Amino acid sequence: MIGYGGPPAREADFQAAWYYSLLLFVVLLLAVTGYLLGRSAVRPMWRAGDRGAALAVAAAVSVAMVLLLSMLVVVALAMLPEAAGRG
């Protein structure tokens, strides 16, 4: 039986943990990069007086970030029982 709560008991557990932590880092990096690019696109439009386009871009970026991060949360919650040893 594999003991949970301590260090990985098998090499495969370590490999899976490494893979998921790398995946988490990449998704968060994608979300932060999208936020920064969206912010840099909205500021000049807002200052130039093109408020409608700025709001449309800000809304599109916000919806994309919410969808991307909600997918990440759903996957993390789905894997939680297995990680805690109850799966």
PDB file of N, CA, C and O in Angstrom:
ATOM      1  N   MET A   1       0.841  -1.178   0.000  1.00  0.00           N
ATOM      2  CA  MET A   1       0.000   0.000   0.000  1.00  0.00           C
ATOM      3  C   MET A   1       0.887   1.243   0.000  1.00  0.00           C
ATOM      4  O   MET A   1       1.957   1.267   0.609  1.00  0.00           O
ATOM      5  N   ILE A   2       0.423   2.252  -0.684  1.00  0.00           N
ATOM      6  CA  ILE A   2       1.172   3.500  -0.792  1.00  0.00           C
ATOM      7  C   ILE A   2       0.753   4.411   0.356  1.00  0.00           C
ATOM      8  O   ILE A   2      -0.437   4.654   0.560  1.00  0.00           O
ATOM      9  N   GLY A   3       1.711   4.903   1.090  1.00  0.00           N
ATOM     10  CA  GLY A   3       1.417   5.821   2.178  1.00  0.00           C
ATOM     11  C   GLY A   3       1.231   7.240   1.658  1.00  0.00           C
ATOM     12  O   GLY A   3       2.052   7.727   0.880  1.00  0.00           O
ATOM     13  N   TYR A   4       0.180   7.897   2.074  1.00  0.00           N
ATOM     14  CA  TYR A   4      -0.077   9.267   1.656  1.00  0.00           C
ATOM     15  C   TYR A   4       0.305  10.220   2.775  1.00  0.00           C
ATOM     16  O   TYR A   4       0.341   9.841   3.945  1.00  0.00           O
ATOM     17  N   GLY A   5       0.583  11.435   2.409  1.00  0.00           N
ATOM     18  CA  GLY A   5       0.906  12.453   3.386  1.00  0.00           C
ATOM     19  C   GLY A   5       2.393  12.672   3.565  1.00  0.00           C
ATOM     20  O   GLY A   5       2.801  13.673   4.154  1.00  0.00           O
ATOM     21  N   GLY A   6       3.200  11.770   3.075  1.00  0.00           N
ATOM     22  CA  GLY A   6       4.648  11.902   3.183  1.00  0.00           C
ATOM     23  C   GLY A   6       5.259  12.063   1.810  1.00  0.00           C
ATOM     24  O   GLY A   6       4.574  12.446   0.862  1.00  0.00           O
ATOM     25  N   PRO A   7       6.529  11.777   1.696  1.00  0.00           N
ATOM     26  CA  PRO A   7       7.170  11.851   0.386  1.00  0.00           C
ATOM     27  C   PRO A   7       6.617  10.766  -0.535  1.00  0.00           C
ATOM     28  O   PRO A   7       6.109   9.752  -0.058  1.00  0.00           O
ATOM     29  N   PRO A   8       6.711  10.967  -1.837  1.00  0.00           N
ATOM     30  CA  PRO A   8       6.186   9.971  -2.774  1.00  0.00           C
ATOM     31  C   PRO A   8       6.830   8.603  -2.552  1.00  0.00           C
ATOM     32  O   PRO A   8       8.048   8.490  -2.409  1.00  0.00           O
ATOM     33  N   ALA A   9       5.997   7.578  -2.526  1.00  0.00           N
ATOM     34  CA  ALA A   9       6.487   6.229  -2.265  1.00  0.00           C
ATOM     35  C   ALA A   9       7.055   5.582  -3.521  1.00  0.00           C
ATOM     36  O   ALA A   9       7.851   4.646  -3.439  1.00  0.00           O
ATOM     37  N   ARG A  10       6.647   6.079  -4.673  1.00  0.00           N
ATOM     38  CA  ARG A  10       7.118   5.482  -5.916  1.00  0.00           C
ATOM     39  C   ARG A  10       7.637   6.574  -6.834  1.00  0.00           C
ATOM     40  O   ARG A  10       7.322   7.754  -6.680  1.00  0.00           O
ATOM     41  N   GLU A  11       8.426   6.151  -7.773  1.00  0.00           N
ATOM     42  CA  GLU A  11       8.965   7.092  -8.748  1.00  0.00           C
ATOM     43  C   GLU A  11       7.851   7.692  -9.598  1.00  0.00           C
ATOM     44  O   GLU A  11       7.931   8.854  -9.995  1.00  0.00           O
ATOM     45  N   ALA A  12       6.819   6.912  -9.877  1.00  0.00           N
ATOM     46  CA  ALA A  12       5.705   7.413 -10.685  1.00  0.00           C
ATOM     47  C   ALA A  12       4.947   8.517  -9.958  1.00  0.00           C
ATOM     48  O   ALA A  12       4.473   9.460 -10.592  1.00  0.00           O
ATOM     49  N   ASP A  13       4.827   8.415  -8.640  1.00  0.00           N
ATOM     50  CA  ASP A  13       4.159   9.472  -7.884  1.00  0.00           C
ATOM     51  C   ASP A  13       4.930  10.781  -7.986  1.00  0.00           C
ATOM     52  O   ASP A  13       4.338  11.848  -8.148  1.00  0.00           O
ATOM     53  N   PHE A  14       6.246  10.696  -7.891  1.00  0.00           N
ATOM     54  CA  PHE A  14       7.069  11.894  -8.015  1.00  0.00           C
ATOM     55  C   PHE A  14       6.941  12.485  -9.411  1.00  0.00           C
ATOM     56  O   PHE A  14       6.836  13.702  -9.568  1.00  0.00           O
ATOM     57  N   GLN A  15       6.949  11.626 -10.422  1.00  0.00           N
ATOM     58  CA  GLN A  15       6.843  12.099 -11.801  1.00  0.00           C
ATOM     59  C   GLN A  15       5.496  12.778 -12.029  1.00  0.00           C
ATOM     60  O   GLN A  15       5.437  13.819 -12.684  1.00  0.00           O
ATOM     61  N   ALA A  16       4.423  12.214 -11.506  1.00  0.00           N
ATOM     62  CA  ALA A  16       3.102  12.817 -11.656  1.00  0.00           C
ATOM     63  C   ALA A  16       3.028  14.153 -10.922  1.00  0.00           C
ATOM     64  O   ALA A  16       2.463  15.115 -11.441  1.00  0.00           O
ATOM     65  N   ALA A  17       3.590  14.217  -9.730  1.00  0.00           N
ATOM     66  CA  ALA A  17       3.581  15.476  -8.977  1.00  0.00           C
ATOM     67  C   ALA A  17       4.378  16.550  -9.710  1.00  0.00           C
ATOM     68  O   ALA A  17       3.970  17.710  -9.751  1.00  0.00           O
ATOM     69  N   TRP A  18       5.502  16.168 -10.283  1.00  0.00           N
ATOM     70  CA  TRP A  18       6.319  17.109 -11.047  1.00  0.00           C
ATOM     71  C   TRP A  18       5.555  17.599 -12.270  1.00  0.00           C
ATOM     72  O   TRP A  18       5.576  18.791 -12.576  1.00  0.00           O
ATOM     73  N   TYR A  19       4.885  16.696 -12.966  1.00  0.00           N
ATOM     74  CA  TYR A  19       4.126  17.059 -14.161  1.00  0.00           C
ATOM     75  C   TYR A  19       3.007  18.037 -13.808  1.00  0.00           C
ATOM     76  O   TYR A  19       2.840  19.052 -14.484  1.00  0.00           O
ATOM     77  N   TYR A  20       2.246  17.746 -12.765  1.00  0.00           N
ATOM     78  CA  TYR A  20       1.131  18.619 -12.408  1.00  0.00           C
ATOM     79  C   TYR A  20       1.600  19.967 -11.876  1.00  0.00           C
ATOM     80  O   TYR A  20       0.942  20.979 -12.115  1.00  0.00           O
ATOM     81  N   SER A  21       2.710  20.005 -11.170  1.00  0.00           N
ATOM     82  CA  SER A  21       3.214  21.297 -10.706  1.00  0.00           C
ATOM     83  C   SER A  21       3.713  22.133 -11.880  1.00  0.00           C
ATOM     84  O   SER A  21       3.553  23.353 -11.887  1.00  0.00           O
ATOM     85  N   LEU A  22       4.314  21.484 -12.868  1.00  0.00           N
ATOM     86  CA  LEU A  22       4.747  22.201 -14.066  1.00  0.00           C
ATOM     87  C   LEU A  22       3.543  22.708 -14.853  1.00  0.00           C
ATOM     88  O   LEU A  22       3.558  23.829 -15.360  1.00  0.00           O
ATOM     89  N   LEU A  23       2.511  21.891 -14.954  1.00  0.00           N
ATOM     90  CA  LEU A  23       1.289  22.295 -15.642  1.00  0.00           C
ATOM     91  C   LEU A  23       0.628  23.477 -14.931  1.00  0.00           C
ATOM     92  O   LEU A  23       0.167  24.412 -15.585  1.00  0.00           O
ATOM     93  N   LEU A  24       0.580  23.443 -13.617  1.00  0.00           N
ATOM     94  CA  LEU A  24       0.026  24.543 -12.834  1.00  0.00           C
ATOM     95  C   LEU A  24       0.807  25.832 -13.078  1.00  0.00           C
ATOM     96  O   LEU A  24       0.213  26.896 -13.252  1.00  0.00           O
ATOM     97  N   PHE A  25       2.129  25.737 -13.090  1.00  0.00           N
ATOM     98  CA  PHE A  25       2.963  26.910 -13.329  1.00  0.00           C
ATOM     99  C   PHE A  25       2.698  27.498 -14.709  1.00  0.00           C
ATOM    100  O   PHE A  25       2.593  28.716 -14.847  1.00  0.00           O
ATOM    101  N   VAL A  26       2.590  26.658 -15.726  1.00  0.00           N
ATOM    102  CA  VAL A  26       2.377  27.143 -17.093  1.00  0.00           C
ATOM    103  C   VAL A  26       1.009  27.803 -17.224  1.00  0.00           C
ATOM    104  O   VAL A  26       0.896  28.843 -17.873  1.00  0.00           O
ATOM    105  N   VAL A  27      -0.024  27.232 -16.630  1.00  0.00           N
ATOM    106  CA  VAL A  27      -1.361  27.822 -16.721  1.00  0.00           C
ATOM    107  C   VAL A  27      -1.407  29.160 -15.990  1.00  0.00           C
ATOM    108  O   VAL A  27      -1.997  30.117 -16.492  1.00  0.00           O
ATOM    109  N   LEU A  28      -0.798  29.237 -14.822  1.00  0.00           N
ATOM    110  CA  LEU A  28      -0.762  30.516 -14.107  1.00  0.00           C
ATOM    111  C   LEU A  28       0.064  31.558 -14.858  1.00  0.00           C
ATOM    112  O   LEU A  28      -0.292  32.736 -14.879  1.00  0.00           O
ATOM    113  N   LEU A  29       1.160  31.129 -15.471  1.00  0.00           N
ATOM    114  CA  LEU A  29       1.959  32.044 -16.279  1.00  0.00           C
ATOM    115  C   LEU A  29       1.153  32.556 -17.469  1.00  0.00           C
ATOM    116  O   LEU A  29       1.236  33.735 -17.813  1.00  0.00           O
ATOM    117  N   LEU A  30       0.378  31.682 -18.094  1.00  0.00           N
ATOM    118  CA  LEU A  30      -0.481  32.084 -19.202  1.00  0.00           C
ATOM    119  C   LEU A  30      -1.530  33.091 -18.743  1.00  0.00           C
ATOM    120  O   LEU A  30      -1.801  34.064 -19.447  1.00  0.00           O
ATOM    121  N   ALA A  31      -2.118  32.871 -17.580  1.00  0.00           N
ATOM    122  CA  ALA A  31      -3.133  33.785 -17.067  1.00  0.00           C
ATOM    123  C   ALA A  31      -2.537  35.153 -16.740  1.00  0.00           C
ATOM    124  O   ALA A  31      -3.125  36.180 -17.078  1.00  0.00           O
ATOM    125  N   VAL A  32      -1.391  35.175 -16.094  1.00  0.00           N
ATOM    126  CA  VAL A  32      -0.750  36.451 -15.748  1.00  0.00           C
ATOM    127  C   VAL A  32      -0.314  37.193 -17.005  1.00  0.00           C
ATOM    128  O   VAL A  32      -0.475  38.411 -17.093  1.00  0.00           O
ATOM    129  N   THR A  33       0.233  36.475 -17.972  1.00  0.00           N
ATOM    130  CA  THR A  33       0.642  37.104 -19.228  1.00  0.00           C
ATOM    131  C   THR A  33      -0.561  37.684 -19.961  1.00  0.00           C
ATOM    132  O   THR A  33      -0.486  38.791 -20.495  1.00  0.00           O
ATOM    133  N   GLY A  34      -1.664  36.949 -19.990  1.00  0.00           N
ATOM    134  CA  GLY A  34      -2.882  37.458 -20.623  1.00  0.00           C
ATOM    135  C   GLY A  34      -3.406  38.704 -19.938  1.00  0.00           C
ATOM    136  O   GLY A  34      -3.853  39.642 -20.597  1.00  0.00           O
ATOM    137  N   TYR A  35      -3.350  38.714 -18.609  1.00  0.00           N
ATOM    138  CA  TYR A  35      -3.786  39.894 -17.864  1.00  0.00           C
ATOM    139  C   TYR A  35      -2.919  41.104 -18.201  1.00  0.00           C
ATOM    140  O   TYR A  35      -3.433  42.196 -18.443  1.00  0.00           O
ATOM    141  N   LEU A  36      -1.606  40.904 -18.216  1.00  0.00           N
ATOM    142  CA  LEU A  36      -0.704  42.025 -18.496  1.00  0.00           C
ATOM    143  C   LEU A  36      -0.865  42.533 -19.926  1.00  0.00           C
ATOM    144  O   LEU A  36      -0.845  43.742 -20.158  1.00  0.00           O
ATOM    145  N   LEU A  37      -1.024  41.625 -20.883  1.00  0.00           N
ATOM    146  CA  LEU A  37      -1.237  42.055 -22.268  1.00  0.00           C
ATOM    147  C   LEU A  37      -2.572  42.776 -22.424  1.00  0.00           C
ATOM    148  O   LEU A  37      -2.662  43.773 -23.141  1.00  0.00           O
ATOM    149  N   GLY A  38      -3.600  42.277 -21.760  1.00  0.00           N
ATOM    150  CA  GLY A  38      -4.896  42.942 -21.818  1.00  0.00           C
ATOM    151  C   GLY A  38      -4.852  44.325 -21.204  1.00  0.00           C
ATOM    152  O   GLY A  38      -5.421  45.273 -21.746  1.00  0.00           O
ATOM    153  N   ARG A  39      -4.172  44.441 -20.067  1.00  0.00           N
ATOM    154  CA  ARG A  39      -4.050  45.745 -19.413  1.00  0.00           C
ATOM    155  C   ARG A  39      -3.281  46.731 -20.285  1.00  0.00           C
ATOM    156  O   ARG A  39      -3.642  47.905 -20.373  1.00  0.00           O
ATOM    157  N   SER A  40      -2.219  46.247 -20.929  1.00  0.00           N
ATOM    158  CA  SER A  40      -1.435  47.147 -21.781  1.00  0.00           C
ATOM    159  C   SER A  40      -2.203  47.550 -23.035  1.00  0.00           C
ATOM    160  O   SER A  40      -1.913  48.594 -23.621  1.00  0.00           O
ATOM    161  N   ALA A  41      -3.169  46.751 -23.458  1.00  0.00           N
ATOM    162  CA  ALA A  41      -3.966  47.115 -24.629  1.00  0.00           C
ATOM    163  C   ALA A  41      -5.105  48.064 -24.269  1.00  0.00           C
ATOM    164  O   ALA A  41      -5.501  48.899 -25.082  1.00  0.00           O
ATOM    165  N   VAL A  42      -5.629  47.937 -23.058  1.00  0.00           N
ATOM    166  CA  VAL A  42      -6.797  48.735 -22.670  1.00  0.00           C
ATOM    167  C   VAL A  42      -6.416  50.165 -22.301  1.00  0.00           C
ATOM    168  O   VAL A  42      -7.145  51.097 -22.642  1.00  0.00           O
ATOM    169  N   ARG A  43      -5.303  50.358 -21.619  1.00  0.00           N
ATOM    170  CA  ARG A  43      -4.927  51.704 -21.150  1.00  0.00           C
ATOM    171  C   ARG A  43      -4.851  52.748 -22.266  1.00  0.00           C
ATOM    172  O   ARG A  43      -5.453  53.814 -22.134  1.00  0.00           O
ATOM    173  N   PRO A  44      -4.129  52.477 -23.367  1.00  0.00           N
ATOM    174  CA  PRO A  44      -4.078  53.510 -24.417  1.00  0.00           C
ATOM    175  C   PRO A  44      -5.445  53.793 -25.042  1.00  0.00           C
ATOM    176  O   PRO A  44      -5.743  54.937 -25.385  1.00  0.00           O
ATOM    177  N   MET A  45      -6.267  52.768 -25.190  1.00  0.00           N
ATOM    178  CA  MET A  45      -7.604  52.988 -25.762  1.00  0.00           C
ATOM    179  C   MET A  45      -8.449  53.850 -24.829  1.00  0.00           C
ATOM    180  O   MET A  45      -9.161  54.746 -25.282  1.00  0.00           O
ATOM    181  N   TRP A  46      -8.370  53.581 -23.537  1.00  0.00           N
ATOM    182  CA  TRP A  46      -9.176  54.339 -22.568  1.00  0.00           C
ATOM    183  C   TRP A  46      -8.728  55.797 -22.533  1.00  0.00           C
ATOM    184  O   TRP A  46      -9.562  56.703 -22.504  1.00  0.00           O
ATOM    185  N   ARG A  47      -7.418  56.026 -22.535  1.00  0.00           N
ATOM    186  CA  ARG A  47      -6.894  57.399 -22.490  1.00  0.00           C
ATOM    187  C   ARG A  47      -7.177  58.168 -23.774  1.00  0.00           C
ATOM    188  O   ARG A  47      -7.302  59.392 -23.754  1.00  0.00           O
ATOM    189  N   ALA A  48      -7.278  57.446 -24.895  1.00  0.00           N
ATOM    190  CA  ALA A  48      -7.569  58.104 -26.171  1.00  0.00           C
ATOM    191  C   ALA A  48      -9.050  58.426 -26.316  1.00  0.00           C
ATOM    192  O   ALA A  48      -9.448  59.086 -27.276  1.00  0.00           O
ATOM    193  N   GLY A  49      -9.863  57.971 -25.381  1.00  0.00           N
ATOM    194  CA  GLY A  49     -11.283  58.277 -25.424  1.00  0.00           C
ATOM    195  C   GLY A  49     -12.123  57.213 -26.101  1.00  0.00           C
ATOM    196  O   GLY A  49     -13.335  57.381 -26.241  1.00  0.00           O
ATOM    197  N   ASP A  50     -11.506  56.124 -26.524  1.00  0.00           N
ATOM    198  CA  ASP A  50     -12.240  55.040 -27.175  1.00  0.00           C
ATOM    199  C   ASP A  50     -12.716  54.058 -26.099  1.00  0.00           C
ATOM    200  O   ASP A  50     -12.212  52.941 -25.982  1.00  0.00           O
ATOM    201  N   ARG A  51     -13.696  54.509 -25.322  1.00  0.00           N
ATOM    202  CA  ARG A  51     -14.132  53.750 -24.145  1.00  0.00           C
ATOM    203  C   ARG A  51     -14.854  52.453 -24.516  1.00  0.00           C
ATOM    204  O   ARG A  51     -14.726  51.453 -23.810  1.00  0.00           O
ATOM    205  N   GLY A  52     -15.600  52.459 -25.602  1.00  0.00           N
ATOM    206  CA  GLY A  52     -16.336  51.253 -26.002  1.00  0.00           C
ATOM    207  C   GLY A  52     -15.409  50.101 -26.345  1.00  0.00           C
ATOM    208  O   GLY A  52     -15.616  48.972 -25.902  1.00  0.00           O
ATOM    209  N   ALA A  53     -14.388  50.392 -27.136  1.00  0.00           N
ATOM    210  CA  ALA A  53     -13.427  49.348 -27.502  1.00  0.00           C
ATOM    211  C   ALA A  53     -12.638  48.878 -26.282  1.00  0.00           C
ATOM    212  O   ALA A  53     -12.354  47.689 -26.138  1.00  0.00           O
ATOM    213  N   ALA A  54     -12.289  49.815 -25.410  1.00  0.00           N
ATOM    214  CA  ALA A  54     -11.549  49.443 -24.202  1.00  0.00           C
ATOM    215  C   ALA A  54     -12.386  48.529 -23.313  1.00  0.00           C
ATOM    216  O   ALA A  54     -11.868  47.559 -22.758  1.00  0.00           O
ATOM    217  N   LEU A  55     -13.666  48.829 -23.174  1.00  0.00           N
ATOM    218  CA  LEU A  55     -14.536  47.968 -22.372  1.00  0.00           C
ATOM    219  C   LEU A  55     -14.722  46.598 -23.015  1.00  0.00           C
ATOM    220  O   LEU A  55     -14.793  45.590 -22.312  1.00  0.00           O
ATOM    221  N   ALA A  56     -14.803  46.553 -24.345  1.00  0.00           N
ATOM    222  CA  ALA A  56     -14.954  45.266 -25.035  1.00  0.00           C
ATOM    223  C   ALA A  56     -13.718  44.394 -24.842  1.00  0.00           C
ATOM    224  O   ALA A  56     -13.835  43.196 -24.582  1.00  0.00           O
ATOM    225  N   VAL A  57     -12.535  44.992 -24.967  1.00  0.00           N
ATOM    226  CA  VAL A  57     -11.294  44.228 -24.772  1.00  0.00           C
ATOM    227  C   VAL A  57     -11.174  43.784 -23.321  1.00  0.00           C
ATOM    228  O   VAL A  57     -10.807  42.640 -23.051  1.00  0.00           O
ATOM    229  N   ALA A  58     -11.480  44.674 -22.388  1.00  0.00           N
ATOM    230  CA  ALA A  58     -11.397  44.320 -20.969  1.00  0.00           C
ATOM    231  C   ALA A  58     -12.382  43.204 -20.622  1.00  0.00           C
ATOM    232  O   ALA A  58     -12.056  42.308 -19.844  1.00  0.00           O
ATOM    233  N   ALA A  59     -13.573  43.254 -21.191  1.00  0.00           N
ATOM    234  CA  ALA A  59     -14.557  42.198 -20.931  1.00  0.00           C
ATOM    235  C   ALA A  59     -14.100  40.868 -21.517  1.00  0.00           C
ATOM    236  O   ALA A  59     -14.247  39.827 -20.877  1.00  0.00           O
ATOM    237  N   ALA A  60     -13.550  40.891 -22.725  1.00  0.00           N
ATOM    238  CA  ALA A  60     -13.073  39.653 -23.348  1.00  0.00           C
ATOM    239  C   ALA A  60     -11.924  39.039 -22.553  1.00  0.00           C
ATOM    240  O   ALA A  60     -11.880  37.824 -22.357  1.00  0.00           O
ATOM    241  N   VAL A  61     -11.001  39.872 -22.100  1.00  0.00           N
ATOM    242  CA  VAL A  61      -9.874  39.370 -21.298  1.00  0.00           C
ATOM    243  C   VAL A  61     -10.379  38.824 -19.966  1.00  0.00           C
ATOM    244  O   VAL A  61      -9.910  37.784 -19.504  1.00  0.00           O
ATOM    245  N   SER A  62     -11.324  39.515 -19.353  1.00  0.00           N
ATOM    246  CA  SER A  62     -11.864  39.054 -18.068  1.00  0.00           C
ATOM    247  C   SER A  62     -12.564  37.707 -18.205  1.00  0.00           C
ATOM    248  O   SER A  62     -12.368  36.823 -17.371  1.00  0.00           O
ATOM    249  N   VAL A  63     -13.372  37.542 -19.237  1.00  0.00           N
ATOM    250  CA  VAL A  63     -14.070  36.272 -19.446  1.00  0.00           C
ATOM    251  C   VAL A  63     -13.072  35.155 -19.714  1.00  0.00           C
ATOM    252  O   VAL A  63     -13.218  34.052 -19.185  1.00  0.00           O
ATOM    253  N   ALA A  64     -12.061  35.430 -20.528  1.00  0.00           N
ATOM    254  CA  ALA A  64     -11.048  34.411 -20.822  1.00  0.00           C
ATOM    255  C   ALA A  64     -10.293  34.002 -19.560  1.00  0.00           C
ATOM    256  O   ALA A  64     -10.027  32.818 -19.356  1.00  0.00           O
ATOM    257  N   MET A  65      -9.946  34.967 -18.715  1.00  0.00           N
ATOM    258  CA  MET A  65      -9.230  34.643 -17.477  1.00  0.00           C
ATOM    259  C   MET A  65     -10.107  33.830 -16.527  1.00  0.00           C
ATOM    260  O   MET A  65      -9.636  32.875 -15.910  1.00  0.00           O
ATOM    261  N   VAL A  66     -11.369  34.203 -16.409  1.00  0.00           N
ATOM    262  CA  VAL A  66     -12.275  33.457 -15.529  1.00  0.00           C
ATOM    263  C   VAL A  66     -12.431  32.021 -16.021  1.00  0.00           C
ATOM    264  O   VAL A  66     -12.395  31.089 -15.218  1.00  0.00           O
ATOM    265  N   LEU A  67     -12.603  31.830 -17.326  1.00  0.00           N
ATOM    266  CA  LEU A  67     -12.751  30.477 -17.863  1.00  0.00           C
ATOM    267  C   LEU A  67     -11.479  29.660 -17.680  1.00  0.00           C
ATOM    268  O   LEU A  67     -11.546  28.495 -17.287  1.00  0.00           O
ATOM    269  N   LEU A  68     -10.340  30.244 -17.955  1.00  0.00           N
ATOM    270  CA  LEU A  68      -9.074  29.528 -17.828  1.00  0.00           C
ATOM    271  C   LEU A  68      -8.807  29.130 -16.376  1.00  0.00           C
ATOM    272  O   LEU A  68      -8.449  27.985 -16.099  1.00  0.00           O
ATOM    273  N   LEU A  69      -8.979  30.064 -15.464  1.00  0.00           N
ATOM    274  CA  LEU A  69      -8.718  29.760 -14.055  1.00  0.00           C
ATOM    275  C   LEU A  69      -9.778  28.839 -13.457  1.00  0.00           C
ATOM    276  O   LEU A  69      -9.474  28.057 -12.556  1.00  0.00           O
ATOM    277  N   SER A  70     -11.019  28.918 -13.942  1.00  0.00           N
ATOM    278  CA  SER A  70     -12.037  27.997 -13.432  1.00  0.00           C
ATOM    279  C   SER A  70     -11.757  26.570 -13.887  1.00  0.00           C
ATOM    280  O   SER A  70     -12.025  25.627 -13.143  1.00  0.00           O
ATOM    281  N   MET A  71     -11.221  26.393 -15.097  1.00  0.00           N
ATOM    282  CA  MET A  71     -10.821  25.049 -15.526  1.00  0.00           C
ATOM    283  C   MET A  71      -9.718  24.509 -14.628  1.00  0.00           C
ATOM    284  O   MET A  71      -9.722  23.331 -14.272  1.00  0.00           O
ATOM    285  N   LEU A  72      -8.788  25.359 -14.266  1.00  0.00           N
ATOM    286  CA  LEU A  72      -7.697  24.946 -13.384  1.00  0.00           C
ATOM    287  C   LEU A  72      -8.233  24.538 -12.007  1.00  0.00           C
ATOM    288  O   LEU A  72      -7.786  23.540 -11.441  1.00  0.00           O
ATOM    289  N   VAL A  73      -9.171  25.292 -11.475  1.00  0.00           N
ATOM    290  CA  VAL A  73      -9.746  24.977 -10.164  1.00  0.00           C
ATOM    291  C   VAL A  73     -10.536  23.670 -10.218  1.00  0.00           C
ATOM    292  O   VAL A  73     -10.454  22.863  -9.292  1.00  0.00           O
ATOM    293  N   VAL A  74     -11.298  23.453 -11.289  1.00  0.00           N
ATOM    294  CA  VAL A  74     -12.080  22.219 -11.417  1.00  0.00           C
ATOM    295  C   VAL A  74     -11.164  21.001 -11.457  1.00  0.00           C
ATOM    296  O   VAL A  74     -11.440  19.997 -10.799  1.00  0.00           O
ATOM    297  N   VAL A  75     -10.088  21.078 -12.214  1.00  0.00           N
ATOM    298  CA  VAL A  75      -9.149  19.954 -12.286  1.00  0.00           C
ATOM    299  C   VAL A  75      -8.482  19.730 -10.932  1.00  0.00           C
ATOM    300  O   VAL A  75      -8.312  18.587 -10.507  1.00  0.00           O
ATOM    301  N   ALA A  76      -8.106  20.799 -10.258  1.00  0.00           N
ATOM    302  CA  ALA A  76      -7.468  20.654  -8.946  1.00  0.00           C
ATOM    303  C   ALA A  76      -8.423  20.025  -7.934  1.00  0.00           C
ATOM    304  O   ALA A  76      -8.010  19.175  -7.146  1.00  0.00           O
ATOM    305  N   LEU A  77      -9.679  20.426  -7.946  1.00  0.00           N
ATOM    306  CA  LEU A  77     -10.653  19.843  -7.020  1.00  0.00           C
ATOM    307  C   LEU A  77     -10.962  18.393  -7.364  1.00  0.00           C
ATOM    308  O   LEU A  77     -11.220  17.587  -6.471  1.00  0.00           O
ATOM    309  N   ALA A  78     -10.940  18.056  -8.642  1.00  0.00           N
ATOM    310  CA  ALA A  78     -11.188  16.670  -9.043  1.00  0.00           C
ATOM    311  C   ALA A  78     -10.056  15.756  -8.593  1.00  0.00           C
ATOM    312  O   ALA A  78     -10.292  14.587  -8.287  1.00  0.00           O
ATOM    313  N   MET A  79      -8.832  16.270  -8.549  1.00  0.00           N
ATOM    314  CA  MET A  79      -7.684  15.457  -8.157  1.00  0.00           C
ATOM    315  C   MET A  79      -7.456  15.453  -6.647  1.00  0.00           C
ATOM    316  O   MET A  79      -6.644  14.669  -6.155  1.00  0.00           O
ATOM    317  N   LEU A  80      -8.147  16.303  -5.911  1.00  0.00           N
ATOM    318  CA  LEU A  80      -7.914  16.425  -4.474  1.00  0.00           C
ATOM    319  C   LEU A  80      -8.150  15.131  -3.689  1.00  0.00           C
ATOM    320  O   LEU A  80      -7.310  14.785  -2.859  1.00  0.00           O
ATOM    321  N   PRO A  81      -9.252  14.394  -3.907  1.00  0.00           N
ATOM    322  CA  PRO A  81      -9.429  13.151  -3.136  1.00  0.00           C
ATOM    323  C   PRO A  81      -8.316  12.128  -3.381  1.00  0.00           C
ATOM    324  O   PRO A  81      -7.896  11.439  -2.451  1.00  0.00           O
ATOM    325  N   GLU A  82      -7.845  12.027  -4.604  1.00  0.00           N
ATOM    326  CA  GLU A  82      -6.761  11.088  -4.906  1.00  0.00           C
ATOM    327  C   GLU A  82      -5.473  11.512  -4.211  1.00  0.00           C
ATOM    328  O   GLU A  82      -4.725  10.673  -3.711  1.00  0.00           O
ATOM    329  N   ALA A  83      -5.223  12.802  -4.182  1.00  0.00           N
ATOM    330  CA  ALA A  83      -3.999  13.294  -3.540  1.00  0.00           C
ATOM    331  C   ALA A  83      -4.050  13.111  -2.025  1.00  0.00           C
ATOM    332  O   ALA A  83      -3.017  12.919  -1.384  1.00  0.00           O
ATOM    333  N   ALA A  84      -5.249  13.171  -1.459  1.00  0.00           N
ATOM    334  CA  ALA A  84      -5.389  13.009  -0.016  1.00  0.00           C
ATOM    335  C   ALA A  84      -5.495  11.542   0.399  1.00  0.00           C
ATOM    336  O   ALA A  84      -5.556  11.238   1.590  1.00  0.00           O
ATOM    337  N   GLY A  85      -5.516  10.639  -0.568  1.00  0.00           N
ATOM    338  CA  GLY A  85      -5.566   9.219  -0.257  1.00  0.00           C
ATOM    339  C   GLY A  85      -6.961   8.668  -0.082  1.00  0.00           C
ATOM    340  O   GLY A  85      -7.128   7.571   0.451  1.00  0.00           O
ATOM    341  N   ARG A  86      -7.962   9.403  -0.517  1.00  0.00           N
ATOM    342  CA  ARG A  86      -9.338   8.942  -0.375  1.00  0.00           C
ATOM    343  C   ARG A  86      -9.932   8.495  -1.697  1.00  0.00           C
ATOM    344  O   ARG A  86     -11.110   8.144  -1.756  1.00  0.00           O
ATOM    345  N   GLY A  87      -9.130   8.501  -2.769  1.00  0.00           N
ATOM    346  CA  GLY A  87      -9.676   8.193  -4.088  1.00  0.00           C
ATOM    347  C   GLY A  87      -9.572   6.759  -4.477  1.00  0.00           C
ATOM    348  O   GLY A  87     -10.000   6.382  -5.568  1.00  0.00           O
TER     349      GLY A  87
END
